[in-house]
Amino acid sequence: MADESTTAALDVDLAVIGFGKGGKTLAATLAKAGKRVAMIEQSAAMYGGTCINIGCVPTKALVWRSEHREAGVDDDTRWAQAVGATSALTTAMRAKNFAMLDTPDTATVITGRASFVDPHTLLVTAGDDRLTVRAETIVINTGAVPALPPITGLATSAHVVTSTEMLTLPVRPRRLIVLGGGYVGVEFASMQAAFGADVTLLHRGERILPAEDPDVSDRVAALLTESGVKVITGAAVREVADVGDIARVAYELAGGALATADGDTVLAALGRRVATEGLGLEAVGIATDARGAVVVDERLRTSIPHVFAVGDVNGGPQFTYVSLDDYRIVLDQLTGPGIRSTHDRVAVPHVVFTTPPLARVGMTEREARASGRPLKVARREVVEMATVPRAKIVGDARGFMTATVDAATDEILGVTVLAHDAHELINTVAVAMRFGATATQLRDGIYTHPSMTEALNDLFGALAAE
């Protein structure tokens, strides 16, 4: 039930701070089991957490709509329709998530800001209202928020937005400057170009998506360029200044030359910082690292054994599906044998939702070579895969696939896919790696036709020793 009252105290078995994936799933599971649960969320607009409100769901909904153009509909209308439809989707999901913890009699949803009073006690404030929550177990699940580095004018410009504000802009950007060539910057640059924006992407490093192999980064940059994005690497942003109705971004190139870019909107996609401000962690001795992330062990316990931290706030990979696995680990600690840990995670995939999407699981080719193992490597252009017509059927045969395999053991070390439905195909590879399937088994697998998954026949059939 929702509770914003001034009740003096509430005693529960579990208190969760933040409505993200790991915490809400744990709270719902224990509430169904009859445990007394309090879910504390500082904003009703964030019931359900980052993913469904300002993260995965709305961004990917906008990406999908950017890719599907309706004849005769101009870009302004397309953007307005996309924002409206996405808002309706997130509103419905938010309500469903609230109901998930509002329905059980043993669960209480509290809207307010929580801070530690002592290791078992939280003070929740909402305006003048104050509520004390005492819990046997506490889970910190406050996530992360976009970071604004100390660049002159970045925080004060009227034209600067983060990914959160970009999702609900009433008018689409005409000239967009994206600061940052990581996953967020690349996704939004691709999406906004598809909605008709003139996009300039400025990235400080030598190449965008630096965690990927250089040829992968280069290929994504080429796709962005083909879609109209101007990609500028080696560009260190020095200042953002409002000049009339535009923002002027001054940057320095690697050789020391100075340049500027003008736009009506500037997207700051320069990383995310964990959201621990105001929690009072130091007062009760909960340790944080140099980045502010809550320090946890392999079972997600903080320096106070009955306090856990799950999701982005613990400094691990910032993926919703990792937060869900955090839930499994904590649940095992509270109700199971307590043996599950982060060390059990094998072959965790990730995706960048460009068009087409980029997905990888396991090592990059560069990492595999550095391991010193004997290798077999395959690289296939999608357009040349004659036995994989799915990409041609949907009208997008761009991209390529690579596989790296241990030549001595046939173990799959890593697969990268830049292609239509890469986000789905990579899950098959991840499951195979998790359960020890060999490259030969994937090569000889039986897959539906026509599908992108049958590309695994072709890809692993093309392996050649180095």
C-alpha beads as a LAMMPS data file, in Angstrom:
LAMMPS data file: protein, C-alpha beads

466 atoms
465 bonds

1 atom types
1 bond types

-500.0 500.0 xlo xhi
-500.0 500.0 ylo yhi
-500.0 500.0 zlo zhi

Masses

1 110.0

Atoms # bond

1 1 1 0.000 0.000 0.000
2 1 1 1.171 3.545 -0.603
3 1 1 2.154 5.350 2.591
4 1 1 3.245 8.988 2.796
5 1 1 1.948 9.512 6.311
6 1 1 3.741 10.763 9.384
7 1 1 3.544 7.381 11.127
8 1 1 6.250 7.283 13.798
9 1 1 7.710 3.892 12.959
10 1 1 7.356 0.819 10.777
11 1 1 8.973 -2.540 11.560
12 1 1 9.676 -4.853 8.626
13 1 1 11.745 -7.869 7.688
14 1 1 13.146 -6.210 4.563
15 1 1 13.555 -2.572 3.552
16 1 1 14.647 -1.783 0.004
17 1 1 15.877 1.700 -0.920
18 1 1 15.140 2.248 -4.600
19 1 1 12.655 0.618 -6.966
20 1 1 15.154 -0.896 -9.436
21 1 1 15.105 -4.382 -10.909
22 1 1 17.033 -6.320 -8.276
23 1 1 15.404 -4.669 -5.283
24 1 1 11.837 -4.715 -6.514
25 1 1 12.061 -8.382 -7.524
26 1 1 13.440 -9.311 -4.120
27 1 1 10.769 -7.264 -2.343
28 1 1 7.953 -8.821 -4.386
29 1 1 9.265 -12.350 -3.865
30 1 1 9.561 -12.010 -0.101
31 1 1 6.215 -10.203 0.202
32 1 1 4.528 -13.108 -1.563
33 1 1 6.214 -15.410 0.940
34 1 1 4.600 -13.458 3.787
35 1 1 7.565 -11.348 4.847
36 1 1 6.971 -7.738 5.888
37 1 1 8.523 -5.558 3.198
38 1 1 9.006 -1.811 2.730
39 1 1 9.880 -0.418 -0.700
40 1 1 11.209 3.148 -0.405
41 1 1 11.357 5.241 -3.573
42 1 1 12.097 8.964 -3.594
43 1 1 9.853 9.729 -6.598
44 1 1 6.514 8.321 -7.739
45 1 1 7.776 8.949 -11.282
46 1 1 10.400 6.252 -10.708
47 1 1 8.221 3.373 -9.504
48 1 1 9.737 0.370 -11.266
49 1 1 13.218 1.839 -11.490
50 1 1 15.516 3.316 -14.120
51 1 1 15.003 0.662 -16.778
52 1 1 11.305 1.123 -17.404
53 1 1 11.179 4.872 -16.770
54 1 1 14.326 6.520 -18.121
55 1 1 16.543 3.680 -19.321
56 1 1 16.197 0.531 -21.377
57 1 1 12.498 0.572 -22.186
58 1 1 11.967 4.171 -23.344
59 1 1 15.277 4.420 -25.206
60 1 1 14.717 1.181 -27.099
61 1 1 11.105 2.139 -27.805
62 1 1 12.365 5.342 -29.402
63 1 1 15.048 3.449 -31.332
64 1 1 12.412 1.078 -32.721
65 1 1 10.193 3.952 -33.798
66 1 1 13.124 5.761 -35.361
67 1 1 13.703 2.716 -37.558
68 1 1 10.091 2.431 -38.743
69 1 1 9.066 5.353 -40.887
70 1 1 5.425 5.763 -41.922
71 1 1 4.946 7.133 -45.412
72 1 1 3.867 10.763 -45.489
73 1 1 4.669 11.484 -41.825
74 1 1 7.261 14.222 -41.285
75 1 1 10.043 13.962 -38.724
76 1 1 8.483 16.430 -36.276
77 1 1 5.300 14.388 -36.166
78 1 1 7.223 11.122 -35.967
79 1 1 9.123 12.394 -32.938
80 1 1 5.998 13.689 -31.198
81 1 1 4.204 10.396 -31.822
82 1 1 7.195 8.395 -30.617
83 1 1 7.519 10.408 -27.401
84 1 1 3.787 10.116 -26.759
85 1 1 3.691 6.372 -27.345
86 1 1 6.787 5.835 -25.227
87 1 1 5.330 7.896 -22.385
88 1 1 2.136 5.824 -22.483
89 1 1 4.198 2.636 -22.380
90 1 1 6.295 3.690 -19.397
91 1 1 3.219 5.009 -17.556
92 1 1 1.510 1.635 -17.916
93 1 1 4.611 -0.256 -16.803
94 1 1 5.114 2.080 -13.855
95 1 1 1.553 1.430 -12.684
96 1 1 2.030 -2.314 -13.020
97 1 1 5.243 -2.184 -11.002
98 1 1 3.554 -0.150 -8.283
99 1 1 0.691 -2.659 -8.144
100 1 1 3.208 -5.485 -7.786
101 1 1 4.170 -4.111 -4.372
102 1 1 0.917 -2.364 -3.516
103 1 1 -1.198 -5.528 -3.718
104 1 1 0.398 -7.828 -1.089
105 1 1 -0.855 -7.072 2.423
106 1 1 2.658 -7.476 3.787
107 1 1 4.220 -4.853 1.478
108 1 1 4.309 -1.081 1.889
109 1 1 5.442 1.390 -0.779
110 1 1 6.816 4.568 0.785
111 1 1 7.516 7.651 -1.318
112 1 1 10.346 9.650 0.192
113 1 1 14.098 9.930 0.710
114 1 1 15.776 7.399 2.978
115 1 1 18.904 7.800 5.078
116 1 1 20.538 5.539 7.636
117 1 1 20.015 6.369 11.304
118 1 1 21.740 3.226 12.546
119 1 1 22.570 -0.124 10.893
120 1 1 18.969 -1.342 11.189
121 1 1 17.057 1.948 10.977
122 1 1 16.174 4.304 8.143
123 1 1 14.630 7.754 8.335
124 1 1 12.353 8.482 5.373
125 1 1 11.398 12.107 4.702
126 1 1 8.873 13.598 2.291
127 1 1 8.402 17.303 2.829
128 1 1 7.535 17.698 6.491
129 1 1 6.580 14.042 6.881
130 1 1 8.994 11.730 8.670
131 1 1 8.817 7.973 8.989
132 1 1 11.222 5.658 10.759
133 1 1 11.645 2.217 9.191
134 1 1 13.384 -0.510 11.179
135 1 1 14.395 -3.600 9.192
136 1 1 16.200 -6.855 9.827
137 1 1 17.641 -6.695 6.289
138 1 1 18.256 -3.585 4.189
139 1 1 19.010 -3.502 0.467
140 1 1 20.510 -0.423 -1.186
141 1 1 19.182 -0.273 -4.746
142 1 1 19.479 3.410 -5.644
143 1 1 21.137 2.972 -9.046
144 1 1 23.116 5.567 -10.968
145 1 1 22.434 8.897 -12.644
146 1 1 24.026 10.730 -15.596
147 1 1 27.300 12.425 -14.708
148 1 1 28.143 16.014 -15.591
149 1 1 31.932 16.453 -15.471
150 1 1 33.323 19.877 -14.501
151 1 1 33.424 21.279 -18.040
152 1 1 32.930 25.031 -18.190
153 1 1 29.294 25.841 -18.946
154 1 1 28.116 22.235 -19.128
155 1 1 25.940 22.363 -16.017
156 1 1 24.558 25.855 -16.653
157 1 1 23.770 25.826 -20.377
158 1 1 20.068 26.027 -21.215
159 1 1 20.671 23.693 -24.154
160 1 1 22.335 20.781 -22.347
161 1 1 20.279 17.674 -21.587
162 1 1 21.077 14.221 -20.263
163 1 1 19.639 10.989 -21.612
164 1 1 16.772 11.381 -19.131
165 1 1 15.583 14.735 -20.517
166 1 1 16.186 13.661 -24.114
167 1 1 13.470 11.009 -23.786
168 1 1 10.697 13.562 -23.317
169 1 1 11.760 16.575 -25.387
170 1 1 8.571 18.083 -26.834
171 1 1 10.417 19.210 -29.981
172 1 1 13.037 17.079 -31.648
173 1 1 16.575 18.477 -31.945
174 1 1 17.465 19.968 -35.337
175 1 1 21.187 20.203 -34.647
176 1 1 22.322 17.853 -31.913
177 1 1 25.791 17.681 -30.403
178 1 1 26.458 14.433 -28.535
179 1 1 29.264 14.529 -25.993
180 1 1 30.626 11.018 -25.497
181 1 1 31.124 7.987 -27.715
182 1 1 30.141 5.273 -25.267
183 1 1 26.983 3.142 -25.421
184 1 1 24.576 5.929 -24.488
185 1 1 26.077 8.521 -26.824
186 1 1 26.238 6.144 -29.771
187 1 1 22.660 4.903 -29.299
188 1 1 21.205 8.406 -29.098
189 1 1 23.294 9.656 -32.024
190 1 1 22.003 6.799 -34.174
191 1 1 18.408 7.308 -33.025
192 1 1 18.312 11.070 -33.465
193 1 1 19.883 10.868 -36.921
194 1 1 17.049 8.520 -37.878
195 1 1 14.573 11.140 -36.636
196 1 1 16.145 13.691 -38.962
197 1 1 18.576 15.530 -36.694
198 1 1 21.906 16.863 -37.909
199 1 1 24.142 15.089 -35.377
200 1 1 27.742 15.756 -34.376
201 1 1 29.327 13.275 -31.969
202 1 1 32.415 14.418 -30.044
203 1 1 34.483 11.744 -28.312
204 1 1 37.630 12.373 -26.311
205 1 1 39.281 9.034 -27.082
206 1 1 40.857 7.776 -30.282
207 1 1 37.761 5.755 -31.167
208 1 1 34.176 5.349 -30.054
209 1 1 33.125 2.261 -28.069
210 1 1 36.678 1.755 -26.799
211 1 1 35.854 -1.527 -25.035
212 1 1 35.336 -3.205 -28.416
213 1 1 37.954 -4.291 -30.941
214 1 1 39.228 -1.416 -33.102
215 1 1 37.677 -2.819 -36.290
216 1 1 34.312 -3.084 -34.531
217 1 1 34.509 0.517 -33.324
218 1 1 35.498 1.628 -36.807
219 1 1 32.593 -0.227 -38.382
220 1 1 30.066 1.325 -36.000
221 1 1 31.574 4.746 -36.707
222 1 1 31.164 4.067 -40.434
223 1 1 27.509 3.128 -39.937
224 1 1 26.920 6.313 -37.983
225 1 1 28.611 8.326 -40.715
226 1 1 26.441 6.660 -43.353
227 1 1 23.373 7.678 -41.366
228 1 1 24.521 11.303 -41.376
229 1 1 26.305 11.548 -38.026
230 1 1 29.549 13.525 -38.004
231 1 1 31.883 11.508 -35.758
232 1 1 34.844 13.435 -34.354
233 1 1 37.289 11.520 -32.158
234 1 1 40.235 12.853 -30.202
235 1 1 38.047 15.816 -29.248
236 1 1 38.401 17.098 -25.681
237 1 1 35.493 19.393 -24.833
238 1 1 36.663 22.601 -23.159
239 1 1 33.523 24.720 -22.893
240 1 1 29.804 24.910 -23.599
241 1 1 28.535 28.444 -24.122
242 1 1 25.022 29.676 -24.914
243 1 1 25.081 32.047 -27.873
244 1 1 21.602 33.376 -28.578
245 1 1 19.344 30.393 -29.246
246 1 1 22.161 27.884 -29.751
247 1 1 24.929 26.252 -27.744
248 1 1 28.506 26.512 -28.959
249 1 1 30.766 23.658 -27.899
250 1 1 34.474 24.423 -27.960
251 1 1 36.805 21.438 -28.180
252 1 1 40.485 20.706 -28.650
253 1 1 41.699 18.090 -31.111
254 1 1 44.530 15.687 -30.390
255 1 1 47.040 17.841 -32.236
256 1 1 46.128 20.907 -30.196
257 1 1 43.919 22.609 -32.786
258 1 1 40.796 24.320 -31.436
259 1 1 37.365 23.994 -33.044
260 1 1 33.703 24.598 -32.275
261 1 1 30.375 22.937 -33.012
262 1 1 26.983 24.644 -32.811
263 1 1 23.672 23.017 -31.953
264 1 1 20.256 23.703 -30.521
265 1 1 20.646 20.707 -28.176
266 1 1 23.685 19.197 -26.448
267 1 1 23.430 15.675 -25.047
268 1 1 25.851 15.030 -22.195
269 1 1 26.543 11.287 -22.436
270 1 1 29.732 11.336 -20.398
271 1 1 29.153 8.437 -18.052
272 1 1 27.047 7.749 -15.004
273 1 1 27.717 8.104 -11.286
274 1 1 26.250 6.005 -8.506
275 1 1 23.396 7.588 -6.550
276 1 1 24.420 7.419 -2.881
277 1 1 24.177 11.074 -1.926
278 1 1 22.162 11.636 1.237
279 1 1 21.990 7.969 2.263
280 1 1 24.173 8.528 5.317
281 1 1 26.411 5.571 4.523
282 1 1 29.470 6.959 6.284
283 1 1 27.549 7.545 9.484
284 1 1 26.931 3.798 9.881
285 1 1 30.228 2.596 8.420
286 1 1 29.115 1.341 5.017
287 1 1 32.216 1.508 2.829
288 1 1 32.317 3.071 -0.631
289 1 1 35.100 3.025 -3.214
290 1 1 36.887 5.896 -4.975
291 1 1 33.991 6.260 -7.433
292 1 1 31.423 6.356 -4.651
293 1 1 30.075 2.857 -5.341
294 1 1 29.015 0.777 -2.364
295 1 1 31.665 -1.843 -1.684
296 1 1 30.262 -5.381 -1.636
297 1 1 31.670 -8.876 -1.460
298 1 1 30.930 -11.648 -3.930
299 1 1 27.560 -12.204 -2.237
300 1 1 26.680 -8.511 -2.373
301 1 1 26.986 -7.896 1.345
302 1 1 28.295 -4.474 2.348
303 1 1 30.633 -3.865 5.282
304 1 1 27.510 -4.370 7.437
305 1 1 26.512 -8.044 6.911
306 1 1 22.737 -7.540 6.946
307 1 1 22.924 -4.667 4.446
308 1 1 23.223 -5.555 0.749
309 1 1 23.746 -3.401 -2.349
310 1 1 22.342 -4.477 -5.717
311 1 1 22.279 -3.017 -9.207
312 1 1 24.310 -0.090 -10.505
313 1 1 25.009 1.308 -7.033
314 1 1 27.457 -1.513 -6.205
315 1 1 29.769 -0.596 -9.062
316 1 1 29.189 -3.718 -11.165
317 1 1 28.125 -3.835 -14.820
318 1 1 25.263 -1.384 -15.333
319 1 1 22.770 -3.757 -16.916
320 1 1 19.235 -4.537 -15.775
321 1 1 19.819 -8.251 -16.261
322 1 1 22.856 -8.108 -13.953
323 1 1 20.687 -6.409 -11.334
324 1 1 18.230 -9.290 -11.725
325 1 1 21.042 -11.728 -11.058
326 1 1 21.964 -9.656 -7.997
327 1 1 18.442 -10.409 -6.750
328 1 1 19.065 -14.140 -7.127
329 1 1 22.267 -13.913 -5.123
330 1 1 20.655 -11.986 -2.257
331 1 1 17.569 -14.222 -2.250
332 1 1 19.876 -17.222 -1.940
333 1 1 21.520 -15.543 1.055
334 1 1 18.196 -14.847 2.744
335 1 1 16.199 -17.982 1.932
336 1 1 18.554 -20.519 0.368
337 1 1 21.870 -22.246 1.053
338 1 1 23.791 -18.990 0.547
339 1 1 26.264 -20.348 -1.990
340 1 1 25.393 -18.311 -5.071
341 1 1 27.824 -15.478 -5.847
342 1 1 28.997 -13.078 -8.534
343 1 1 31.749 -15.582 -9.348
344 1 1 29.067 -17.812 -10.879
345 1 1 28.466 -15.369 -13.722
346 1 1 29.776 -16.674 -17.017
347 1 1 29.341 -15.314 -20.526
348 1 1 27.315 -12.191 -19.753
349 1 1 26.379 -10.538 -23.072
350 1 1 25.852 -6.861 -23.810
351 1 1 24.220 -4.895 -26.624
352 1 1 24.446 -1.418 -28.123
353 1 1 21.146 -0.609 -29.828
354 1 1 22.449 1.110 -32.916
355 1 1 20.826 0.313 -36.255
356 1 1 21.707 -2.502 -36.754
357 1 1 22.572 -3.406 -33.156
358 1 1 25.996 -4.438 -31.898
359 1 1 26.224 -7.346 -29.452
360 1 1 29.099 -9.225 -27.884
361 1 1 29.666 -12.021 -25.391
362 1 1 33.003 -13.168 -24.064
363 1 1 36.407 -11.885 -25.085
364 1 1 37.191 -9.436 -27.807
365 1 1 39.606 -10.788 -30.399
366 1 1 42.268 -8.510 -28.930
367 1 1 41.748 -10.021 -25.458
368 1 1 41.832 -13.559 -26.852
369 1 1 45.163 -12.908 -28.571
370 1 1 46.582 -11.451 -25.371
371 1 1 45.659 -14.671 -23.542
372 1 1 48.331 -16.556 -25.483
373 1 1 46.012 -19.379 -26.502
374 1 1 46.166 -20.951 -29.959
375 1 1 43.231 -19.471 -31.840
376 1 1 40.792 -20.088 -34.622
377 1 1 39.065 -16.962 -35.879
378 1 1 36.148 -16.395 -38.231
379 1 1 34.828 -13.190 -39.721
380 1 1 31.804 -13.058 -41.990
381 1 1 30.097 -10.146 -43.705
382 1 1 26.327 -10.478 -43.345
383 1 1 25.687 -9.560 -46.970
384 1 1 27.888 -12.473 -48.079
385 1 1 26.129 -15.116 -45.946
386 1 1 24.070 -16.752 -48.680
387 1 1 22.502 -19.283 -46.306
388 1 1 21.233 -16.517 -43.999
389 1 1 18.514 -14.689 -45.933
390 1 1 16.767 -13.194 -42.911
391 1 1 18.761 -9.955 -43.043
392 1 1 17.912 -9.509 -46.709
393 1 1 14.247 -10.267 -46.053
394 1 1 14.013 -7.392 -43.572
395 1 1 16.035 -5.138 -45.861
396 1 1 19.156 -4.667 -43.732
397 1 1 22.125 -6.864 -44.608
398 1 1 24.686 -4.494 -43.165
399 1 1 27.245 -5.577 -40.615
400 1 1 29.453 -8.533 -39.835
401 1 1 30.085 -11.293 -37.294
402 1 1 33.281 -12.544 -35.696
403 1 1 34.054 -15.600 -33.584
404 1 1 37.199 -16.453 -31.652
405 1 1 37.773 -20.038 -30.535
406 1 1 40.498 -21.907 -28.650
407 1 1 42.082 -24.042 -31.369
408 1 1 43.164 -26.727 -28.914
409 1 1 39.904 -27.222 -26.999
410 1 1 37.210 -25.882 -29.374
411 1 1 36.045 -23.595 -26.548
412 1 1 34.184 -20.499 -27.701
413 1 1 36.082 -17.496 -26.346
414 1 1 34.059 -14.666 -27.805
415 1 1 31.539 -13.679 -30.459
416 1 1 30.718 -10.207 -31.762
417 1 1 27.691 -9.538 -33.954
418 1 1 26.890 -6.264 -35.707
419 1 1 23.728 -7.187 -37.568
420 1 1 19.951 -7.266 -37.594
421 1 1 18.652 -9.031 -34.456
422 1 1 22.136 -9.186 -32.931
423 1 1 20.542 -8.645 -29.510
424 1 1 18.632 -11.918 -29.892
425 1 1 21.291 -14.004 -31.608
426 1 1 23.903 -13.255 -28.958
427 1 1 21.760 -14.872 -26.253
428 1 1 22.010 -18.238 -28.011
429 1 1 25.791 -17.967 -28.007
430 1 1 25.830 -16.874 -24.365
431 1 1 23.767 -19.892 -23.269
432 1 1 26.016 -22.182 -25.294
433 1 1 29.135 -20.744 -23.663
434 1 1 27.566 -20.931 -20.209
435 1 1 26.931 -24.639 -20.562
436 1 1 30.193 -25.503 -22.274
437 1 1 28.974 -26.103 -25.821
438 1 1 31.801 -26.177 -28.347
439 1 1 32.239 -24.244 -31.562
440 1 1 31.686 -27.448 -33.498
441 1 1 28.357 -28.028 -31.768
442 1 1 27.176 -24.541 -32.681
443 1 1 28.443 -25.009 -36.222
444 1 1 26.392 -28.198 -36.560
445 1 1 23.327 -26.956 -34.684
446 1 1 19.830 -27.066 -36.155
447 1 1 18.169 -23.632 -36.209
448 1 1 14.911 -22.290 -37.586
449 1 1 14.876 -20.837 -41.099
450 1 1 14.907 -18.067 -42.057
451 1 1 16.406 -16.641 -38.882
452 1 1 19.523 -14.762 -37.891
453 1 1 20.457 -17.563 -35.483
454 1 1 21.244 -19.897 -38.380
455 1 1 24.154 -17.581 -39.108
456 1 1 25.956 -19.631 -36.458
457 1 1 26.219 -22.492 -38.980
458 1 1 28.008 -20.185 -41.390
459 1 1 30.096 -18.265 -38.833
460 1 1 31.539 -21.271 -37.004
461 1 1 31.933 -23.103 -40.275
462 1 1 34.312 -20.366 -41.382
463 1 1 36.796 -20.788 -38.517
464 1 1 40.408 -20.876 -39.597
465 1 1 43.548 -21.394 -37.535
466 1 1 45.759 -18.395 -37.008

Bonds

1 1 1 2
2 1 2 3
3 1 3 4
4 1 4 5
5 1 5 6
6 1 6 7
7 1 7 8
8 1 8 9
9 1 9 10
10 1 10 11
11 1 11 12
12 1 12 13
13 1 13 14
14 1 14 15
15 1 15 16
16 1 16 17
17 1 17 18
18 1 18 19
19 1 19 20
20 1 20 21
21 1 21 22
22 1 22 23
23 1 23 24
24 1 24 25
25 1 25 26
26 1 26 27
27 1 27 28
28 1 28 29
29 1 29 30
30 1 30 31
31 1 31 32
32 1 32 33
33 1 33 34
34 1 34 35
35 1 35 36
36 1 36 37
37 1 37 38
38 1 38 39
39 1 39 40
40 1 40 41
41 1 41 42
42 1 42 43
43 1 43 44
44 1 44 45
45 1 45 46
46 1 46 47
47 1 47 48
48 1 48 49
49 1 49 50
50 1 50 51
51 1 51 52
52 1 52 53
53 1 53 54
54 1 54 55
55 1 55 56
56 1 56 57
57 1 57 58
58 1 58 59
59 1 59 60
60 1 60 61
61 1 61 62
62 1 62 63
63 1 63 64
64 1 64 65
65 1 65 66
66 1 66 67
67 1 67 68
68 1 68 69
69 1 69 70
70 1 70 71
71 1 71 72
72 1 72 73
73 1 73 74
74 1 74 75
75 1 75 76
76 1 76 77
77 1 77 78
78 1 78 79
79 1 79 80
80 1 80 81
81 1 81 82
82 1 82 83
83 1 83 84
84 1 84 85
85 1 85 86
86 1 86 87
87 1 87 88
88 1 88 89
89 1 89 90
90 1 90 91
91 1 91 92
92 1 92 93
93 1 93 94
94 1 94 95
95 1 95 96
96 1 96 97
97 1 97 98
98 1 98 99
99 1 99 100
100 1 100 101
101 1 101 102
102 1 102 103
103 1 103 104
104 1 104 105
105 1 105 106
106 1 106 107
107 1 107 108
108 1 108 109
109 1 109 110
110 1 110 111
111 1 111 112
112 1 112 113
113 1 113 114
114 1 114 115
115 1 115 116
116 1 116 117
117 1 117 118
118 1 118 119
119 1 119 120
120 1 120 121
121 1 121 122
122 1 122 123
123 1 123 124
124 1 124 125
125 1 125 126
126 1 126 127
127 1 127 128
128 1 128 129
129 1 129 130
130 1 130 131
131 1 131 132
132 1 132 133
133 1 133 134
134 1 134 135
135 1 135 136
136 1 136 137
137 1 137 138
138 1 138 139
139 1 139 140
140 1 140 141
141 1 141 142
142 1 142 143
143 1 143 144
144 1 144 145
145 1 145 146
146 1 146 147
147 1 147 148
148 1 148 149
149 1 149 150
150 1 150 151
151 1 151 152
152 1 152 153
153 1 153 154
154 1 154 155
155 1 155 156
156 1 156 157
157 1 157 158
158 1 158 159
159 1 159 160
160 1 160 161
161 1 161 162
162 1 162 163
163 1 163 164
164 1 164 165
165 1 165 166
166 1 166 167
167 1 167 168
168 1 168 169
169 1 169 170
170 1 170 171
171 1 171 172
172 1 172 173
173 1 173 174
174 1 174 175
175 1 175 176
176 1 176 177
177 1 177 178
178 1 178 179
179 1 179 180
180 1 180 181
181 1 181 182
182 1 182 183
183 1 183 184
184 1 184 185
185 1 185 186
186 1 186 187
187 1 187 188
188 1 188 189
189 1 189 190
190 1 190 191
191 1 191 192
192 1 192 193
193 1 193 194
194 1 194 195
195 1 195 196
196 1 196 197
197 1 197 198
198 1 198 199
199 1 199 200
200 1 200 201
201 1 201 202
202 1 202 203
203 1 203 204
204 1 204 205
205 1 205 206
206 1 206 207
207 1 207 208
208 1 208 209
209 1 209 210
210 1 210 211
211 1 211 212
212 1 212 213
213 1 213 214
214 1 214 215
215 1 215 216
216 1 216 217
217 1 217 218
218 1 218 219
219 1 219 220
220 1 220 221
221 1 221 222
222 1 222 223
223 1 223 224
224 1 224 225
225 1 225 226
226 1 226 227
227 1 227 228
228 1 228 229
229 1 229 230
230 1 230 231
231 1 231 232
232 1 232 233
233 1 233 234
234 1 234 235
235 1 235 236
236 1 236 237
237 1 237 238
238 1 238 239
239 1 239 240
240 1 240 241
241 1 241 242
242 1 242 243
243 1 243 244
244 1 244 245
245 1 245 246
246 1 246 247
247 1 247 248
248 1 248 249
249 1 249 250
250 1 250 251
251 1 251 252
252 1 252 253
253 1 253 254
254 1 254 255
255 1 255 256
256 1 256 257
257 1 257 258
258 1 258 259
259 1 259 260
260 1 260 261
261 1 261 262
262 1 262 263
263 1 263 264
264 1 264 265
265 1 265 266
266 1 266 267
267 1 267 268
268 1 268 269
269 1 269 270
270 1 270 271
271 1 271 272
272 1 272 273
273 1 273 274
274 1 274 275
275 1 275 276
276 1 276 277
277 1 277 278
278 1 278 279
279 1 279 280
280 1 280 281
281 1 281 282
282 1 282 283
283 1 283 284
284 1 284 285
285 1 285 286
286 1 286 287
287 1 287 288
288 1 288 289
289 1 289 290
290 1 290 291
291 1 291 292
292 1 292 293
293 1 293 294
294 1 294 295
295 1 295 296
296 1 296 297
297 1 297 298
298 1 298 299
299 1 299 300
300 1 300 301
301 1 301 302
302 1 302 303
303 1 303 304
304 1 304 305
305 1 305 306
306 1 306 307
307 1 307 308
308 1 308 309
309 1 309 310
310 1 310 311
311 1 311 312
312 1 312 313
313 1 313 314
314 1 314 315
315 1 315 316
316 1 316 317
317 1 317 318
318 1 318 319
319 1 319 320
320 1 320 321
321 1 321 322
322 1 322 323
323 1 323 324
324 1 324 325
325 1 325 326
326 1 326 327
327 1 327 328
328 1 328 329
329 1 329 330
330 1 330 331
331 1 331 332
332 1 332 333
333 1 333 334
334 1 334 335
335 1 335 336
336 1 336 337
337 1 337 338
338 1 338 339
339 1 339 340
340 1 340 341
341 1 341 342
342 1 342 343
343 1 343 344
344 1 344 345
345 1 345 346
346 1 346 347
347 1 347 348
348 1 348 349
349 1 349 350
350 1 350 351
351 1 351 352
352 1 352 353
353 1 353 354
354 1 354 355
355 1 355 356
356 1 356 357
357 1 357 358
358 1 358 359
359 1 359 360
360 1 360 361
361 1 361 362
362 1 362 363
363 1 363 364
364 1 364 365
365 1 365 366
366 1 366 367
367 1 367 368
368 1 368 369
369 1 369 370
370 1 370 371
371 1 371 372
372 1 372 373
373 1 373 374
374 1 374 375
375 1 375 376
376 1 376 377
377 1 377 378
378 1 378 379
379 1 379 380
380 1 380 381
381 1 381 382
382 1 382 383
383 1 383 384
384 1 384 385
385 1 385 386
386 1 386 387
387 1 387 388
388 1 388 389
389 1 389 390
390 1 390 391
391 1 391 392
392 1 392 393
393 1 393 394
394 1 394 395
395 1 395 396
396 1 396 397
397 1 397 398
398 1 398 399
399 1 399 400
400 1 400 401
401 1 401 402
402 1 402 403
403 1 403 404
404 1 404 405
405 1 405 406
406 1 406 407
407 1 407 408
408 1 408 409
409 1 409 410
410 1 410 411
411 1 411 412
412 1 412 413
413 1 413 414
414 1 414 415
415 1 415 416
416 1 416 417
417 1 417 418
418 1 418 419
419 1 419 420
420 1 420 421
421 1 421 422
422 1 422 423
423 1 423 424
424 1 424 425
425 1 425 426
426 1 426 427
427 1 427 428
428 1 428 429
429 1 429 430
430 1 430 431
431 1 431 432
432 1 432 433
433 1 433 434
434 1 434 435
435 1 435 436
436 1 436 437
437 1 437 438
438 1 438 439
439 1 439 440
440 1 440 441
441 1 441 442
442 1 442 443
443 1 443 444
444 1 444 445
445 1 445 446
446 1 446 447
447 1 447 448
448 1 448 449
449 1 449 450
450 1 450 451
451 1 451 452
452 1 452 453
453 1 453 454
454 1 454 455
455 1 455 456
456 1 456 457
457 1 457 458
458 1 458 459
459 1 459 460
460 1 460 461
461 1 461 462
462 1 462 463
463 1 463 464
464 1 464 465
465 1 465 466
